[in-house]
Amino acid sequence: MFNEILDVQEVLHTLLYFVVLSGVTIVCMFIFEMITPYNDREQLLKGNKAVAIQFFGKIIGITLIMKSAIATNDSLLGAAVWGIIGFVLMLIGYFIFEFLTPRFRVDKEIENGNVAIGIIAASISLAIALITSGAIS
């Protein structure tokens, strides 16, 4: 009866993709946290809205990339590799944003609670993620 409703193989396949790509996402977020000069978690606990907004953009951006990587690859390894490639592109975009704003340091502004810069940083993460996820598919 159960096999008529759900294919056990498909359920296991789904769980495997979920576990592996969630792990890749967590590692990507950890790397993002390591490259910022401030401690994201401390800033979030202090109520820094700019950090929260930027963090939101990173999480959603990475997740969009992982979704496309899963949807467009027949293998778990392919999905993980394309997810990592998309993350690297997000990192490059992050550094380009910093480079294109020589009058101020993006990280410093976000650490100081500049919500406007946090919104722009989140928007850039999302834009890069949308472009990358489209390119993956």
Phi and psi in radians as a Rosetta constraint file:
Dihedral C 1 N 2 CA 2 C 2 CIRCULARHARMONIC -1.070 0.35
Dihedral N 2 CA 2 C 2 N 3 CIRCULARHARMONIC -0.725 0.35
Dihedral C 2 N 3 CA 3 C 3 CIRCULARHARMONIC -1.147 0.35
Dihedral N 3 CA 3 C 3 N 4 CIRCULARHARMONIC -0.423 0.35
Dihedral C 3 N 4 CA 4 C 4 CIRCULARHARMONIC -1.281 0.35
Dihedral N 4 CA 4 C 4 N 5 CIRCULARHARMONIC -0.515 0.35
Dihedral C 4 N 5 CA 5 C 5 CIRCULARHARMONIC -1.561 0.35
Dihedral N 5 CA 5 C 5 N 6 CIRCULARHARMONIC -0.868 0.35
Dihedral C 5 N 6 CA 6 C 6 CIRCULARHARMONIC -2.221 0.35
Dihedral N 6 CA 6 C 6 N 7 CIRCULARHARMONIC 2.337 0.35
Dihedral C 6 N 7 CA 7 C 7 CIRCULARHARMONIC -1.438 0.35
Dihedral N 7 CA 7 C 7 N 8 CIRCULARHARMONIC 2.044 0.35
Dihedral C 7 N 8 CA 8 C 8 CIRCULARHARMONIC -1.006 0.35
Dihedral N 8 CA 8 C 8 N 9 CIRCULARHARMONIC -0.675 0.35
Dihedral C 8 N 9 CA 9 C 9 CIRCULARHARMONIC -1.054 0.35
Dihedral N 9 CA 9 C 9 N 10 CIRCULARHARMONIC -0.733 0.35
Dihedral C 9 N 10 CA 10 C 10 CIRCULARHARMONIC -1.165 0.35
Dihedral N 10 CA 10 C 10 N 11 CIRCULARHARMONIC -0.670 0.35
Dihedral C 10 N 11 CA 11 C 11 CIRCULARHARMONIC -1.106 0.35
Dihedral N 11 CA 11 C 11 N 12 CIRCULARHARMONIC -0.797 0.35
Dihedral C 11 N 12 CA 12 C 12 CIRCULARHARMONIC -1.121 0.35
Dihedral N 12 CA 12 C 12 N 13 CIRCULARHARMONIC -0.694 0.35
Dihedral C 12 N 13 CA 13 C 13 CIRCULARHARMONIC -1.059 0.35
Dihedral N 13 CA 13 C 13 N 14 CIRCULARHARMONIC -0.805 0.35
Dihedral C 13 N 14 CA 14 C 14 CIRCULARHARMONIC -1.087 0.35
Dihedral N 14 CA 14 C 14 N 15 CIRCULARHARMONIC -0.792 0.35
Dihedral C 14 N 15 CA 15 C 15 CIRCULARHARMONIC -1.088 0.35
Dihedral N 15 CA 15 C 15 N 16 CIRCULARHARMONIC -0.696 0.35
Dihedral C 15 N 16 CA 16 C 16 CIRCULARHARMONIC -1.111 0.35
Dihedral N 16 CA 16 C 16 N 17 CIRCULARHARMONIC -0.813 0.35
Dihedral C 16 N 17 CA 17 C 17 CIRCULARHARMONIC -1.066 0.35
Dihedral N 17 CA 17 C 17 N 18 CIRCULARHARMONIC -0.755 0.35
Dihedral C 17 N 18 CA 18 C 18 CIRCULARHARMONIC -1.034 0.35
Dihedral N 18 CA 18 C 18 N 19 CIRCULARHARMONIC -0.861 0.35
Dihedral C 18 N 19 CA 19 C 19 CIRCULARHARMONIC -1.125 0.35
Dihedral N 19 CA 19 C 19 N 20 CIRCULARHARMONIC -0.844 0.35
Dihedral C 19 N 20 CA 20 C 20 CIRCULARHARMONIC -1.166 0.35
Dihedral N 20 CA 20 C 20 N 21 CIRCULARHARMONIC -0.852 0.35
Dihedral C 20 N 21 CA 21 C 21 CIRCULARHARMONIC -1.267 0.35
Dihedral N 21 CA 21 C 21 N 22 CIRCULARHARMONIC -0.497 0.35
Dihedral C 21 N 22 CA 22 C 22 CIRCULARHARMONIC -1.147 0.35
Dihedral N 22 CA 22 C 22 N 23 CIRCULARHARMONIC -0.697 0.35
Dihedral C 22 N 23 CA 23 C 23 CIRCULARHARMONIC -1.087 0.35
Dihedral N 23 CA 23 C 23 N 24 CIRCULARHARMONIC -0.753 0.35
Dihedral C 23 N 24 CA 24 C 24 CIRCULARHARMONIC -1.072 0.35
Dihedral N 24 CA 24 C 24 N 25 CIRCULARHARMONIC -0.738 0.35
Dihedral C 24 N 25 CA 25 C 25 CIRCULARHARMONIC -1.073 0.35
Dihedral N 25 CA 25 C 25 N 26 CIRCULARHARMONIC -0.772 0.35
Dihedral C 25 N 26 CA 26 C 26 CIRCULARHARMONIC -1.100 0.35
Dihedral N 26 CA 26 C 26 N 27 CIRCULARHARMONIC -0.748 0.35
Dihedral C 26 N 27 CA 27 C 27 CIRCULARHARMONIC -1.094 0.35
Dihedral N 27 CA 27 C 27 N 28 CIRCULARHARMONIC -0.739 0.35
Dihedral C 27 N 28 CA 28 C 28 CIRCULARHARMONIC -1.066 0.35
Dihedral N 28 CA 28 C 28 N 29 CIRCULARHARMONIC -0.771 0.35
Dihedral C 28 N 29 CA 29 C 29 CIRCULARHARMONIC -1.118 0.35
Dihedral N 29 CA 29 C 29 N 30 CIRCULARHARMONIC -0.670 0.35
Dihedral C 29 N 30 CA 30 C 30 CIRCULARHARMONIC -1.088 0.35
Dihedral N 30 CA 30 C 30 N 31 CIRCULARHARMONIC -0.747 0.35
Dihedral C 30 N 31 CA 31 C 31 CIRCULARHARMONIC -1.107 0.35
Dihedral N 31 CA 31 C 31 N 32 CIRCULARHARMONIC -0.773 0.35
Dihedral C 31 N 32 CA 32 C 32 CIRCULARHARMONIC -1.000 0.35
Dihedral N 32 CA 32 C 32 N 33 CIRCULARHARMONIC -0.754 0.35
Dihedral C 32 N 33 CA 33 C 33 CIRCULARHARMONIC -1.106 0.35
Dihedral N 33 CA 33 C 33 N 34 CIRCULARHARMONIC -0.624 0.35
Dihedral C 33 N 34 CA 34 C 34 CIRCULARHARMONIC -1.228 0.35
Dihedral N 34 CA 34 C 34 N 35 CIRCULARHARMONIC -0.492 0.35
Dihedral C 34 N 35 CA 35 C 35 CIRCULARHARMONIC -1.492 0.35
Dihedral N 35 CA 35 C 35 N 36 CIRCULARHARMONIC -0.237 0.35
Dihedral C 35 N 36 CA 36 C 36 CIRCULARHARMONIC -1.422 0.35
Dihedral N 36 CA 36 C 36 N 37 CIRCULARHARMONIC 2.445 0.35
Dihedral C 36 N 37 CA 37 C 37 CIRCULARHARMONIC -1.256 0.35
Dihedral N 37 CA 37 C 37 N 38 CIRCULARHARMONIC -0.244 0.35
Dihedral C 37 N 38 CA 38 C 38 CIRCULARHARMONIC -1.876 0.35
Dihedral N 38 CA 38 C 38 N 39 CIRCULARHARMONIC 2.899 0.35
Dihedral C 38 N 39 CA 39 C 39 CIRCULARHARMONIC -1.574 0.35
Dihedral N 39 CA 39 C 39 N 40 CIRCULARHARMONIC 1.918 0.35
Dihedral C 39 N 40 CA 40 C 40 CIRCULARHARMONIC -0.947 0.35
Dihedral N 40 CA 40 C 40 N 41 CIRCULARHARMONIC -0.829 0.35
Dihedral C 40 N 41 CA 41 C 41 CIRCULARHARMONIC -1.119 0.35
Dihedral N 41 CA 41 C 41 N 42 CIRCULARHARMONIC -0.729 0.35
Dihedral C 41 N 42 CA 42 C 42 CIRCULARHARMONIC -1.089 0.35
Dihedral N 42 CA 42 C 42 N 43 CIRCULARHARMONIC -0.777 0.35
Dihedral C 42 N 43 CA 43 C 43 CIRCULARHARMONIC -1.116 0.35
Dihedral N 43 CA 43 C 43 N 44 CIRCULARHARMONIC -0.670 0.35
Dihedral C 43 N 44 CA 44 C 44 CIRCULARHARMONIC -1.134 0.35
Dihedral N 44 CA 44 C 44 N 45 CIRCULARHARMONIC -0.732 0.35
Dihedral C 44 N 45 CA 45 C 45 CIRCULARHARMONIC -1.136 0.35
Dihedral N 45 CA 45 C 45 N 46 CIRCULARHARMONIC -0.493 0.35
Dihedral C 45 N 46 CA 46 C 46 CIRCULARHARMONIC -1.377 0.35
Dihedral N 46 CA 46 C 46 N 47 CIRCULARHARMONIC -0.129 0.35
Dihedral C 46 N 47 CA 47 C 47 CIRCULARHARMONIC 1.502 0.35
Dihedral N 47 CA 47 C 47 N 48 CIRCULARHARMONIC 0.396 0.35
Dihedral C 47 N 48 CA 48 C 48 CIRCULARHARMONIC -1.240 0.35
Dihedral N 48 CA 48 C 48 N 49 CIRCULARHARMONIC 1.818 0.35
Dihedral C 48 N 49 CA 49 C 49 CIRCULARHARMONIC -1.144 0.35
Dihedral N 49 CA 49 C 49 N 50 CIRCULARHARMONIC -0.613 0.35
Dihedral C 49 N 50 CA 50 C 50 CIRCULARHARMONIC -1.095 0.35
Dihedral N 50 CA 50 C 50 N 51 CIRCULARHARMONIC -0.736 0.35
Dihedral C 50 N 51 CA 51 C 51 CIRCULARHARMONIC -1.152 0.35
Dihedral N 51 CA 51 C 51 N 52 CIRCULARHARMONIC -0.732 0.35
Dihedral C 51 N 52 CA 52 C 52 CIRCULARHARMONIC -1.060 0.35
Dihedral N 52 CA 52 C 52 N 53 CIRCULARHARMONIC -0.748 0.35
Dihedral C 52 N 53 CA 53 C 53 CIRCULARHARMONIC -1.143 0.35
Dihedral N 53 CA 53 C 53 N 54 CIRCULARHARMONIC -0.796 0.35
Dihedral C 53 N 54 CA 54 C 54 CIRCULARHARMONIC -1.108 0.35
Dihedral N 54 CA 54 C 54 N 55 CIRCULARHARMONIC -0.726 0.35
Dihedral C 54 N 55 CA 55 C 55 CIRCULARHARMONIC -1.046 0.35
Dihedral N 55 CA 55 C 55 N 56 CIRCULARHARMONIC -0.759 0.35
Dihedral C 55 N 56 CA 56 C 56 CIRCULARHARMONIC -0.983 0.35
Dihedral N 56 CA 56 C 56 N 57 CIRCULARHARMONIC -0.841 0.35
Dihedral C 56 N 57 CA 57 C 57 CIRCULARHARMONIC -1.061 0.35
Dihedral N 57 CA 57 C 57 N 58 CIRCULARHARMONIC -0.688 0.35
Dihedral C 57 N 58 CA 58 C 58 CIRCULARHARMONIC -1.148 0.35
Dihedral N 58 CA 58 C 58 N 59 CIRCULARHARMONIC -0.823 0.35
Dihedral C 58 N 59 CA 59 C 59 CIRCULARHARMONIC -1.083 0.35
Dihedral N 59 CA 59 C 59 N 60 CIRCULARHARMONIC -0.884 0.35
Dihedral C 59 N 60 CA 60 C 60 CIRCULARHARMONIC -1.124 0.35
Dihedral N 60 CA 60 C 60 N 61 CIRCULARHARMONIC -0.721 0.35
Dihedral C 60 N 61 CA 61 C 61 CIRCULARHARMONIC -1.051 0.35
Dihedral N 61 CA 61 C 61 N 62 CIRCULARHARMONIC -0.863 0.35
Dihedral C 61 N 62 CA 62 C 62 CIRCULARHARMONIC -1.104 0.35
Dihedral N 62 CA 62 C 62 N 63 CIRCULARHARMONIC -0.706 0.35
Dihedral C 62 N 63 CA 63 C 63 CIRCULARHARMONIC -1.120 0.35
Dihedral N 63 CA 63 C 63 N 64 CIRCULARHARMONIC -0.705 0.35
Dihedral C 63 N 64 CA 64 C 64 CIRCULARHARMONIC -1.049 0.35
Dihedral N 64 CA 64 C 64 N 65 CIRCULARHARMONIC -0.730 0.35
Dihedral C 64 N 65 CA 65 C 65 CIRCULARHARMONIC -1.128 0.35
Dihedral N 65 CA 65 C 65 N 66 CIRCULARHARMONIC -0.772 0.35
Dihedral C 65 N 66 CA 66 C 66 CIRCULARHARMONIC -1.100 0.35
Dihedral N 66 CA 66 C 66 N 67 CIRCULARHARMONIC -0.673 0.35
Dihedral C 66 N 67 CA 67 C 67 CIRCULARHARMONIC -1.049 0.35
Dihedral N 67 CA 67 C 67 N 68 CIRCULARHARMONIC -0.815 0.35
Dihedral C 67 N 68 CA 68 C 68 CIRCULARHARMONIC -1.168 0.35
Dihedral N 68 CA 68 C 68 N 69 CIRCULARHARMONIC -0.660 0.35
Dihedral C 68 N 69 CA 69 C 69 CIRCULARHARMONIC -1.081 0.35
Dihedral N 69 CA 69 C 69 N 70 CIRCULARHARMONIC -0.703 0.35
Dihedral C 69 N 70 CA 70 C 70 CIRCULARHARMONIC -1.207 0.35
Dihedral N 70 CA 70 C 70 N 71 CIRCULARHARMONIC -0.803 0.35
Dihedral C 70 N 71 CA 71 C 71 CIRCULARHARMONIC -1.169 0.35
Dihedral N 71 CA 71 C 71 N 72 CIRCULARHARMONIC -0.438 0.35
Dihedral C 71 N 72 CA 72 C 72 CIRCULARHARMONIC -1.920 0.35
Dihedral N 72 CA 72 C 72 N 73 CIRCULARHARMONIC 0.092 0.35
Dihedral C 72 N 73 CA 73 C 73 CIRCULARHARMONIC -2.116 0.35
Dihedral N 73 CA 73 C 73 N 74 CIRCULARHARMONIC 2.442 0.35
Dihedral C 73 N 74 CA 74 C 74 CIRCULARHARMONIC -1.485 0.35
Dihedral N 74 CA 74 C 74 N 75 CIRCULARHARMONIC -0.217 0.35
Dihedral C 74 N 75 CA 75 C 75 CIRCULARHARMONIC -2.139 0.35
Dihedral N 75 CA 75 C 75 N 76 CIRCULARHARMONIC 2.639 0.35
Dihedral C 75 N 76 CA 76 C 76 CIRCULARHARMONIC -1.112 0.35
Dihedral N 76 CA 76 C 76 N 77 CIRCULARHARMONIC -0.724 0.35
Dihedral C 76 N 77 CA 77 C 77 CIRCULARHARMONIC -1.087 0.35
Dihedral N 77 CA 77 C 77 N 78 CIRCULARHARMONIC -0.763 0.35
Dihedral C 77 N 78 CA 78 C 78 CIRCULARHARMONIC -1.058 0.35
Dihedral N 78 CA 78 C 78 N 79 CIRCULARHARMONIC -0.741 0.35
Dihedral C 78 N 79 CA 79 C 79 CIRCULARHARMONIC -1.103 0.35
Dihedral N 79 CA 79 C 79 N 80 CIRCULARHARMONIC -0.763 0.35
Dihedral C 79 N 80 CA 80 C 80 CIRCULARHARMONIC -1.130 0.35
Dihedral N 80 CA 80 C 80 N 81 CIRCULARHARMONIC -0.750 0.35
Dihedral C 80 N 81 CA 81 C 81 CIRCULARHARMONIC -1.108 0.35
Dihedral N 81 CA 81 C 81 N 82 CIRCULARHARMONIC -0.809 0.35
Dihedral C 81 N 82 CA 82 C 82 CIRCULARHARMONIC -1.174 0.35
Dihedral N 82 CA 82 C 82 N 83 CIRCULARHARMONIC -0.570 0.35
Dihedral C 82 N 83 CA 83 C 83 CIRCULARHARMONIC -1.101 0.35
Dihedral N 83 CA 83 C 83 N 84 CIRCULARHARMONIC -0.727 0.35
Dihedral C 83 N 84 CA 84 C 84 CIRCULARHARMONIC -1.187 0.35
Dihedral N 84 CA 84 C 84 N 85 CIRCULARHARMONIC -0.716 0.35
Dihedral C 84 N 85 CA 85 C 85 CIRCULARHARMONIC -1.040 0.35
Dihedral N 85 CA 85 C 85 N 86 CIRCULARHARMONIC -0.772 0.35
Dihedral C 85 N 86 CA 86 C 86 CIRCULARHARMONIC -1.071 0.35
Dihedral N 86 CA 86 C 86 N 87 CIRCULARHARMONIC -0.698 0.35
Dihedral C 86 N 87 CA 87 C 87 CIRCULARHARMONIC -1.106 0.35
Dihedral N 87 CA 87 C 87 N 88 CIRCULARHARMONIC -0.746 0.35
Dihedral C 87 N 88 CA 88 C 88 CIRCULARHARMONIC -1.052 0.35
Dihedral N 88 CA 88 C 88 N 89 CIRCULARHARMONIC -0.696 0.35
Dihedral C 88 N 89 CA 89 C 89 CIRCULARHARMONIC -1.106 0.35
Dihedral N 89 CA 89 C 89 N 90 CIRCULARHARMONIC -0.653 0.35
Dihedral C 89 N 90 CA 90 C 90 CIRCULARHARMONIC -1.107 0.35
Dihedral N 90 CA 90 C 90 N 91 CIRCULARHARMONIC -0.732 0.35
Dihedral C 90 N 91 CA 91 C 91 CIRCULARHARMONIC -1.063 0.35
Dihedral N 91 CA 91 C 91 N 92 CIRCULARHARMONIC -0.755 0.35
Dihedral C 91 N 92 CA 92 C 92 CIRCULARHARMONIC -1.059 0.35
Dihedral N 92 CA 92 C 92 N 93 CIRCULARHARMONIC -0.773 0.35
Dihedral C 92 N 93 CA 93 C 93 CIRCULARHARMONIC -1.062 0.35
Dihedral N 93 CA 93 C 93 N 94 CIRCULARHARMONIC -0.669 0.35
Dihedral C 93 N 94 CA 94 C 94 CIRCULARHARMONIC -1.061 0.35
Dihedral N 94 CA 94 C 94 N 95 CIRCULARHARMONIC -0.801 0.35
Dihedral C 94 N 95 CA 95 C 95 CIRCULARHARMONIC -1.251 0.35
Dihedral N 95 CA 95 C 95 N 96 CIRCULARHARMONIC -0.582 0.35
Dihedral C 95 N 96 CA 96 C 96 CIRCULARHARMONIC -1.122 0.35
Dihedral N 96 CA 96 C 96 N 97 CIRCULARHARMONIC -0.731 0.35
Dihedral C 96 N 97 CA 97 C 97 CIRCULARHARMONIC -1.027 0.35
Dihedral N 97 CA 97 C 97 N 98 CIRCULARHARMONIC -0.782 0.35
Dihedral C 97 N 98 CA 98 C 98 CIRCULARHARMONIC -1.086 0.35
Dihedral N 98 CA 98 C 98 N 99 CIRCULARHARMONIC -0.730 0.35
Dihedral C 98 N 99 CA 99 C 99 CIRCULARHARMONIC -1.157 0.35
Dihedral N 99 CA 99 C 99 N 100 CIRCULARHARMONIC -0.644 0.35
Dihedral C 99 N 100 CA 100 C 100 CIRCULARHARMONIC -1.379 0.35
Dihedral N 100 CA 100 C 100 N 101 CIRCULARHARMONIC -0.048 0.35
Dihedral C 100 N 101 CA 101 C 101 CIRCULARHARMONIC -2.117 0.35
Dihedral N 101 CA 101 C 101 N 102 CIRCULARHARMONIC 1.189 0.35
Dihedral C 101 N 102 CA 102 C 102 CIRCULARHARMONIC -1.242 0.35
Dihedral N 102 CA 102 C 102 N 103 CIRCULARHARMONIC -0.291 0.35
Dihedral C 102 N 103 CA 103 C 103 CIRCULARHARMONIC -1.318 0.35
Dihedral N 103 CA 103 C 103 N 104 CIRCULARHARMONIC -0.305 0.35
Dihedral C 103 N 104 CA 104 C 104 CIRCULARHARMONIC -2.648 0.35
Dihedral N 104 CA 104 C 104 N 105 CIRCULARHARMONIC 2.815 0.35
Dihedral C 104 N 105 CA 105 C 105 CIRCULARHARMONIC -1.680 0.35
Dihedral N 105 CA 105 C 105 N 106 CIRCULARHARMONIC 2.083 0.35
Dihedral C 105 N 106 CA 106 C 106 CIRCULARHARMONIC -0.975 0.35
Dihedral N 106 CA 106 C 106 N 107 CIRCULARHARMONIC -0.881 0.35
Dihedral C 106 N 107 CA 107 C 107 CIRCULARHARMONIC -1.012 0.35
Dihedral N 107 CA 107 C 107 N 108 CIRCULARHARMONIC -0.717 0.35
Dihedral C 107 N 108 CA 108 C 108 CIRCULARHARMONIC -1.148 0.35
Dihedral N 108 CA 108 C 108 N 109 CIRCULARHARMONIC -0.747 0.35
Dihedral C 108 N 109 CA 109 C 109 CIRCULARHARMONIC -1.082 0.35
Dihedral N 109 CA 109 C 109 N 110 CIRCULARHARMONIC -0.736 0.35
Dihedral C 109 N 110 CA 110 C 110 CIRCULARHARMONIC -1.170 0.35
Dihedral N 110 CA 110 C 110 N 111 CIRCULARHARMONIC -0.764 0.35
Dihedral C 110 N 111 CA 111 C 111 CIRCULARHARMONIC -1.034 0.35
Dihedral N 111 CA 111 C 111 N 112 CIRCULARHARMONIC -0.624 0.35
Dihedral C 111 N 112 CA 112 C 112 CIRCULARHARMONIC -1.404 0.35
Dihedral N 112 CA 112 C 112 N 113 CIRCULARHARMONIC 0.043 0.35
Dihedral C 112 N 113 CA 113 C 113 CIRCULARHARMONIC 1.549 0.35
Dihedral N 113 CA 113 C 113 N 114 CIRCULARHARMONIC 0.319 0.35
Dihedral C 113 N 114 CA 114 C 114 CIRCULARHARMONIC -1.279 0.35
Dihedral N 114 CA 114 C 114 N 115 CIRCULARHARMONIC 1.712 0.35
Dihedral C 114 N 115 CA 115 C 115 CIRCULARHARMONIC -1.095 0.35
Dihedral N 115 CA 115 C 115 N 116 CIRCULARHARMONIC -0.659 0.35
Dihedral C 115 N 116 CA 116 C 116 CIRCULARHARMONIC -1.025 0.35
Dihedral N 116 CA 116 C 116 N 117 CIRCULARHARMONIC -0.777 0.35
Dihedral C 116 N 117 CA 117 C 117 CIRCULARHARMONIC -1.192 0.35
Dihedral N 117 CA 117 C 117 N 118 CIRCULARHARMONIC -0.651 0.35
Dihedral C 117 N 118 CA 118 C 118 CIRCULARHARMONIC -1.052 0.35
Dihedral N 118 CA 118 C 118 N 119 CIRCULARHARMONIC -0.713 0.35
Dihedral C 118 N 119 CA 119 C 119 CIRCULARHARMONIC -1.150 0.35
Dihedral N 119 CA 119 C 119 N 120 CIRCULARHARMONIC -0.779 0.35
Dihedral C 119 N 120 CA 120 C 120 CIRCULARHARMONIC -1.089 0.35
Dihedral N 120 CA 120 C 120 N 121 CIRCULARHARMONIC -0.764 0.35
Dihedral C 120 N 121 CA 121 C 121 CIRCULARHARMONIC -1.077 0.35
Dihedral N 121 CA 121 C 121 N 122 CIRCULARHARMONIC -0.750 0.35
Dihedral C 121 N 122 CA 122 C 122 CIRCULARHARMONIC -1.118 0.35
Dihedral N 122 CA 122 C 122 N 123 CIRCULARHARMONIC -0.718 0.35
Dihedral C 122 N 123 CA 123 C 123 CIRCULARHARMONIC -1.085 0.35
Dihedral N 123 CA 123 C 123 N 124 CIRCULARHARMONIC -0.711 0.35
Dihedral C 123 N 124 CA 124 C 124 CIRCULARHARMONIC -1.139 0.35
Dihedral N 124 CA 124 C 124 N 125 CIRCULARHARMONIC -0.733 0.35
Dihedral C 124 N 125 CA 125 C 125 CIRCULARHARMONIC -1.035 0.35
Dihedral N 125 CA 125 C 125 N 126 CIRCULARHARMONIC -0.773 0.35
Dihedral C 125 N 126 CA 126 C 126 CIRCULARHARMONIC -1.184 0.35
Dihedral N 126 CA 126 C 126 N 127 CIRCULARHARMONIC -0.709 0.35
Dihedral C 126 N 127 CA 127 C 127 CIRCULARHARMONIC -1.097 0.35
Dihedral N 127 CA 127 C 127 N 128 CIRCULARHARMONIC -0.795 0.35
Dihedral C 127 N 128 CA 128 C 128 CIRCULARHARMONIC -1.087 0.35
Dihedral N 128 CA 128 C 128 N 129 CIRCULARHARMONIC -0.721 0.35
Dihedral C 128 N 129 CA 129 C 129 CIRCULARHARMONIC -1.105 0.35
Dihedral N 129 CA 129 C 129 N 130 CIRCULARHARMONIC -0.741 0.35
Dihedral C 129 N 130 CA 130 C 130 CIRCULARHARMONIC -1.142 0.35
Dihedral N 130 CA 130 C 130 N 131 CIRCULARHARMONIC -0.748 0.35
Dihedral C 130 N 131 CA 131 C 131 CIRCULARHARMONIC -1.121 0.35
Dihedral N 131 CA 131 C 131 N 132 CIRCULARHARMONIC -0.805 0.35
Dihedral C 131 N 132 CA 132 C 132 CIRCULARHARMONIC -1.119 0.35
Dihedral N 132 CA 132 C 132 N 133 CIRCULARHARMONIC -0.772 0.35
Dihedral C 132 N 133 CA 133 C 133 CIRCULARHARMONIC -1.138 0.35
Dihedral N 133 CA 133 C 133 N 134 CIRCULARHARMONIC -0.580 0.35
Dihedral C 133 N 134 CA 134 C 134 CIRCULARHARMONIC -1.201 0.35
Dihedral N 134 CA 134 C 134 N 135 CIRCULARHARMONIC -0.652 0.35
Dihedral C 134 N 135 CA 135 C 135 CIRCULARHARMONIC -1.224 0.35
Dihedral N 135 CA 135 C 135 N 136 CIRCULARHARMONIC -0.571 0.35
Dihedral C 135 N 136 CA 136 C 136 CIRCULARHARMONIC -1.169 0.35
Dihedral N 136 CA 136 C 136 N 137 CIRCULARHARMONIC -0.671 0.35
